[in-house]
Amino acid sequence: MTNAEAMQPYQRIVQDVRDQIATGRLPAGAKIPGIKALAEEYQVAAGTVQRALTELRALGLVYSHQGRGSFVSEQASAKADSTADAIRRLEERVDELTARLESLEQRSN
């Protein structure tokens, strides 16, 4: 059983929305598809989508307006930006350490 198969359906929706926020496909202020659209996309009941949206709100990733829908929060976008920056810094550090290691290996040969 894969991780995706082990996830509850609402968790899969939460993870997909989190991934879309992290990659910038859903920037701050972007409207999340409605409950009906998400229910059709994921082939789940509306209650399952509602549970996913509740979880996303609890995580501070989305906020909802009655009658208007759910939107990506500024906080979520800032987290995605800081995560991307941290990843870039780690990649730069790994490149630097790799170069130093290669240099040391060449010296010892």
TORPA-4810 file (N, C-alpha, C, O; in nm, 3 decimals):
<nodes>
NODE_1_0.085_-0.118_0.000_0.000_0.000_0.000_0.090_0.125_0.000_0.178_0.138_0.085_M
NODE_2_0.068_0.215_-0.095_0.148_0.338_-0.102_0.095_0.441_-0.004_-0.015_0.426_0.051_T
NODE_3_0.173_0.546_0.018_0.129_0.654_0.108_-0.001_0.715_0.062_-0.089_0.744_0.143_N
NODE_4_-0.016_0.735_-0.071_-0.138_0.794_-0.124_-0.258_0.706_-0.094_-0.367_0.754_-0.064_A
NODE_5_-0.237_0.573_-0.103_-0.348_0.481_-0.077_-0.383_0.478_0.072_-0.498_0.456_0.108_E
NODE_6_-0.283_0.500_0.158_-0.306_0.496_0.302_-0.375_0.622_0.353_-0.432_0.622_0.462_A
NODE_7_-0.370_0.729_0.275_-0.431_0.856_0.315_-0.583_0.848_0.308_-0.640_0.784_0.220_M
NODE_8_-0.645_0.915_0.402_-0.789_0.934_0.394_-0.817_1.028_0.276_-0.731_1.109_0.243_Q
NODE_9_-0.934_1.019_0.213_-0.962_1.107_0.100_-0.948_1.256_0.132_-0.897_1.332_0.049_P
NODE_10_-0.991_1.300_0.251_-0.979_1.442_0.284_-0.832_1.482_0.296_-0.795_1.594_0.264_Y
NODE_11_-0.747_1.388_0.344_-0.604_1.417_0.358_-0.538_1.435_0.222_-0.445_1.515_0.207_Q
NODE_12_-0.585_1.361_0.124_-0.532_1.373_-0.012_-0.561_1.512_-0.067_-0.476_1.572_-0.132_R
NODE_13_-0.681_1.561_-0.042_-0.718_1.696_-0.087_-0.631_1.800_-0.016_-0.579_1.891_-0.079_I
NODE_14_-0.617_1.785_0.116_-0.533_1.877_0.194_-0.391_1.878_0.137_-0.334_1.984_0.115_V
NODE_15_-0.335_1.760_0.114_-0.198_1.751_0.063_-0.185_1.814_-0.075_-0.089_1.885_-0.103_Q
NODE_16_-0.282_1.789_-0.162_-0.277_1.847_-0.297_-0.283_1.999_-0.293_-0.209_2.066_-0.364_D
NODE_17_-0.370_2.054_-0.209_-0.381_2.200_-0.199_-0.252_2.256_-0.139_-0.202_2.359_-0.186_V
NODE_18_-0.198_2.190_-0.037_-0.070_2.234_0.022_0.040_2.235_-0.083_0.120_2.329_-0.090_R
NODE_19_0.045_2.131_-0.165_0.147_2.123_-0.271_0.130_2.236_-0.372_0.228_2.296_-0.416_D
NODE_20_0.005_2.265_-0.408_-0.021_2.372_-0.504_0.018_2.508_-0.447_0.066_2.595_-0.520_Q
NODE_21_-0.002_2.527_-0.318_0.038_2.652_-0.253_0.191_2.660_-0.251_0.249_2.763_-0.284_I
NODE_22_0.255_2.550_-0.212_0.402_2.548_-0.201_0.471_2.572_-0.334_0.578_2.633_-0.339_A
NODE_23_0.410_2.526_-0.443_0.472_2.543_-0.575_0.431_2.674_-0.642_0.479_2.706_-0.751_T
NODE_24_0.342_2.748_-0.577_0.301_2.876_-0.634_0.186_2.868_-0.733_0.145_2.970_-0.789_G
NODE_25_0.135_2.749_-0.756_0.019_2.737_-0.846_-0.106_2.799_-0.784_-0.197_2.841_-0.856_R
NODE_26_-0.109_2.805_-0.651_-0.216_2.874_-0.580_-0.151_2.983_-0.494_-0.114_2.957_-0.379_L
NODE_27_-0.137_3.104_-0.548_-0.074_3.213_-0.472_-0.171_3.272_-0.370_-0.290_3.241_-0.370_P
NODE_28_-0.119_3.358_-0.284_-0.201_3.425_-0.183_-0.319_3.494_-0.251_-0.304_3.561_-0.352_A
NODE_29_-0.437_3.476_-0.193_-0.557_3.538_-0.246_-0.628_3.457_-0.352_-0.741_3.490_-0.390_G
NODE_30_-0.564_3.351_-0.403_-0.626_3.268_-0.507_-0.747_3.195_-0.450_-0.745_3.148_-0.336_A
NODE_31_-0.850_3.186_-0.531_-0.972_3.116_-0.489_-0.952_2.966_-0.507_-0.908_2.919_-0.612_K
NODE_32_-0.986_2.891_-0.402_-0.984_2.745_-0.407_-1.110_2.701_-0.480_-1.216_2.761_-0.459_I
NODE_33_-1.103_2.599_-0.564_-1.226_2.551_-0.628_-1.334_2.520_-0.523_-1.302_2.485_-0.409_P
NODE_34_-1.458_2.534_-0.561_-1.570_2.512_-0.470_-1.586_2.368_-0.427_-1.524_2.277_-0.482_G
NODE_35_-1.670_2.349_-0.328_-1.693_2.215_-0.273_-1.741_2.119_-0.381_-1.692_2.006_-0.390_I
NODE_36_-1.836_2.162_-0.460_-1.890_2.074_-0.565_-1.781_2.035_-0.665_-1.770_1.919_-0.703_K
NODE_37_-1.702_2.133_-0.708_-1.596_2.106_-0.805_-1.491_2.010_-0.748_-1.447_1.918_-0.816_A
NODE_38_-1.452_2.033_-0.623_-1.353_1.945_-0.561_-1.410_1.805_-0.539_-1.340_1.705_-0.556_L
NODE_39_-1.537_1.798_-0.500_-1.601_1.667_-0.480_-1.601_1.588_-0.610_-1.576_1.467_-0.610_A
NODE_40_-1.629_1.655_-0.721_-1.628_1.587_-0.851_-1.486_1.548_-0.891_-1.463_1.437_-0.938_E
NODE_41_-1.390_1.639_-0.871_-1.250_1.612_-0.908_-1.194_1.493_-0.833_-1.127_1.408_-0.892_E
NODE_42_-1.221_1.485_-0.703_-1.167_1.378_-0.621_-1.262_1.260_-0.605_-1.229_1.161_-0.540_Y
NODE_43_-1.379_1.272_-0.663_-1.482_1.167_-0.656_-1.511_1.128_-0.511_-1.505_1.011_-0.473_Q
NODE_44_-1.542_1.233_-0.433_-1.576_1.214_-0.291_-1.704_1.292_-0.260_-1.753_1.369_-0.343_V
NODE_45_-1.756_1.269_-0.142_-1.876_1.340_-0.097_-1.840_1.484_-0.058_-1.725_1.514_-0.025_A
NODE_46_-1.939_1.570_-0.062_-1.919_1.710_-0.025_-1.867_1.722_0.118_-1.788_1.811_0.148_A
NODE_47_-1.911_1.635_0.207_-1.865_1.637_0.346_-1.716_1.611_0.358_-1.650_1.665_0.447_G
NODE_48_-1.663_1.529_0.269_-1.520_1.501_0.268_-1.442_1.627_0.230_-1.340_1.658_0.290_T
NODE_49_-1.491_1.698_0.131_-1.428_1.824_0.089_-1.437_1.925_0.202_-1.340_1.997_0.230_V
NODE_50_-1.552_1.931_0.266_-1.569_2.025_0.378_-1.470_1.995_0.489_-1.414_2.087_0.549_Q
NODE_51_-1.447_1.868_0.516_-1.350_1.830_0.619_-1.209_1.875_0.578_-1.132_1.923_0.662_R
NODE_52_-1.174_1.860_0.450_-1.043_1.904_0.401_-1.029_2.056_0.416_-0.925_2.105_0.459_A
NODE_53_-1.134_2.130_0.382_-1.128_2.275_0.395_-1.117_2.318_0.541_-1.048_2.415_0.572_L
NODE_54_-1.184_2.246_0.629_-1.173_2.273_0.773_-1.029_2.254_0.818_-0.976_2.334_0.894_T
NODE_55_-0.967_2.147_0.772_-0.827_2.119_0.807_-0.735_2.228_0.752_-0.645_2.274_0.822_E
NODE_56_-0.757_2.269_0.628_-0.675_2.375_0.566_-0.690_2.507_0.641_-0.594_2.582_0.657_L
NODE_57_-0.814_2.536_0.687_-0.835_2.658_0.767_-0.761_2.646_0.900_-0.698_2.742_0.944_R
NODE_58_-0.769_2.530_0.964_-0.702_2.510_1.093_-0.550_2.524_1.079_-0.483_2.567_1.173_A
NODE_59_-0.496_2.489_0.964_-0.353_2.503_0.938_-0.314_2.645_0.901_-0.196_2.678_0.890_L
NODE_60_-0.416_2.731_0.881_-0.389_2.870_0.845_-0.355_2.888_0.698_-0.303_2.992_0.659_G
NODE_61_-0.384_2.787_0.616_-0.349_2.795_0.475_-0.457_2.860_0.391_-0.428_2.920_0.287_L
NODE_62_-0.582_2.850_0.435_-0.692_2.912_0.363_-0.785_2.982_0.461_-0.785_2.954_0.581_V
NODE_63_-0.862_3.074_0.408_-0.968_3.137_0.485_-1.093_3.134_0.398_-1.083_3.127_0.275_Y
NODE_64_-1.208_3.140_0.460_-1.333_3.131_0.386_-1.422_3.251_0.413_-1.422_3.307_0.523_S
NODE_65_-1.497_3.290_0.310_-1.599_3.393_0.322_-1.733_3.329_0.286_-1.748_3.270_0.179_H
NODE_66_-1.828_3.341_0.376_-1.960_3.284_0.352_-2.015_3.332_0.218_-2.025_3.453_0.194_Q
NODE_67_-2.051_3.239_0.133_-2.112_3.272_0.005_-2.012_3.309_-0.105_-2.051_3.319_-0.221_G
NODE_68_-1.886_3.328_-0.070_-1.785_3.364_-0.170_-1.687_3.252_-0.198_-1.636_3.240_-0.309_R
NODE_69_-1.660_3.169_-0.098_-1.568_3.058_-0.117_-1.448_3.065_-0.026_-1.445_3.141_0.071_G
NODE_70_-1.348_2.982_-0.059_-1.226_2.973_0.020_-1.109_3.025_-0.063_-1.104_3.007_-0.185_S
NODE_71_-1.014_3.089_0.007_-0.902_3.155_-0.059_-0.772_3.123_0.012_-0.771_3.096_0.133_F
NODE_72_-0.661_3.126_-0.061_-0.529_3.103_-0.003_-0.493_3.224_0.084_-0.505_3.338_0.041_V
NODE_73_-0.449_3.196_0.206_-0.413_3.304_0.297_-0.275_3.362_0.264_-0.192_3.296_0.202_S
NODE_74_-0.253_3.486_0.308_-0.121_3.548_0.293_-0.017_3.467_0.370_0.096_3.450_0.324_E
NODE_75_-0.056_3.417_0.486_0.034_3.338_0.571_0.083_3.214_0.495_0.201_3.180_0.503_Q
NODE_76_-0.007_3.148_0.422_0.031_3.029_0.347_0.132_3.063_0.239_0.230_2.991_0.218_A
NODE_77_0.109_3.173_0.172_0.199_3.215_0.065_0.336_3.251_0.122_0.438_3.219_0.063_S
NODE_78_0.338_3.318_0.237_0.464_3.355_0.301_0.540_3.230_0.343_0.662_3.223_0.329_A
NODE_79_0.467_3.130_0.396_0.532_3.004_0.434_0.593_2.937_0.312_0.704_2.886_0.318_K
NODE_80_0.520_2.936_0.201_0.569_2.875_0.078_0.695_2.947_0.030_0.791_2.883_-0.013_A
NODE_81_0.693_3.080_0.036_0.810_3.157_-0.006_0.930_3.127_0.083_1.040_3.107_0.033_D
NODE_82_0.909_3.124_0.216_1.021_3.099_0.306_1.071_2.955_0.290_1.191_2.931_0.303_S
NODE_83_0.982_2.862_0.262_1.024_2.723_0.237_1.107_2.715_0.111_1.210_2.648_0.109_T
NODE_84_1.064_2.782_0.005_1.139_2.782_-0.120_1.276_2.846_-0.100_1.375_2.796_-0.153_A
NODE_85_1.283_2.954_-0.023_1.411_3.019_0.006_1.503_2.924_0.084_1.622_2.914_0.055_D
NODE_86_1.447_2.856_0.182_1.526_2.762_0.262_1.579_2.649_0.175_1.693_2.607_0.191_A
NODE_87_1.498_2.601_0.085_1.541_2.494_-0.007_1.655_2.544_-0.096_1.753_2.474_-0.117_I
NODE_88_1.641_2.666_-0.148_1.747_2.723_-0.232_1.878_2.736_-0.153_1.985_2.704_-0.204_R
NODE_89_1.869_2.783_-0.028_1.990_2.796_0.055_2.053_2.659_0.080_2.176_2.645_0.075_R
NODE_90_1.971_2.559_0.109_2.023_2.424_0.130_2.089_2.369_0.003_2.195_2.306_0.010_L
NODE_91_2.028_2.393_-0.112_2.087_2.347_-0.238_2.222_2.413_-0.261_2.317_2.348_-0.304_E
NODE_92_2.230_2.544_-0.233_2.357_2.615_-0.249_2.462_2.558_-0.155_2.578_2.541_-0.193_E
NODE_93_2.423_2.529_-0.033_2.516_2.474_0.066_2.562_2.335_0.024_2.680_2.303_0.039_R
NODE_94_2.473_2.253_-0.027_2.510_2.120_-0.073_2.609_2.131_-0.190_2.707_2.057_-0.196_V
NODE_95_2.582_2.223_-0.282_2.674_2.244_-0.395_2.812_2.284_-0.344_2.914_2.233_-0.392_D
NODE_96_2.814_2.375_-0.247_2.941_2.422_-0.189_3.016_2.307_-0.122_3.136_2.290_-0.143_E
NODE_97_2.944_2.228_-0.043_3.007_2.115_0.026_3.053_2.008_-0.072_3.157_1.946_-0.050_L
NODE_98_2.979_1.985_-0.177_3.017_1.889_-0.279_3.147_1.932_-0.346_3.237_1.850_-0.368_T
NODE_99_3.157_2.060_-0.379_3.279_2.113_-0.441_3.398_2.097_-0.346_3.507_2.058_-0.389_A
NODE_100_3.379_2.126_-0.219_3.487_2.112_-0.121_3.530_1.966_-0.107_3.649_1.936_-0.099_R
NODE_101_3.433_1.875_-0.105_3.463_1.733_-0.095_3.541_1.685_-0.216_3.638_1.611_-0.203_L
NODE_102_3.499_1.727_-0.334_3.570_1.688_-0.457_3.713_1.740_-0.454_3.806_1.671_-0.496_E
NODE_103_3.731_1.861_-0.404_3.863_1.921_-0.393_3.950_1.839_-0.297_4.067_1.811_-0.328_S
NODE_104_3.896_1.801_-0.185_3.970_1.720_-0.088_4.005_1.583_-0.145_4.116_1.533_-0.123_L
NODE_105_3.911_1.523_-0.218_3.937_1.392_-0.278_4.047_1.402_-0.381_4.131_1.311_-0.390_E
NODE_106_4.051_1.509_-0.459_4.156_1.527_-0.560_4.292_1.543_-0.494_4.392_1.491_-0.545_Q
NODE_107_4.298_1.614_-0.382_4.423_1.634_-0.310_4.479_1.504_-0.256_4.600_1.483_-0.253_R
NODE_108_4.389_1.416_-0.212_4.435_1.291_-0.151_4.476_1.188_-0.255_4.536_1.087_-0.220_S
NODE_109_4.446_1.210_-0.380_4.483_1.114_-0.487_4.613_1.145_-0.547_4.658_1.074_-0.637_N
</nodes>
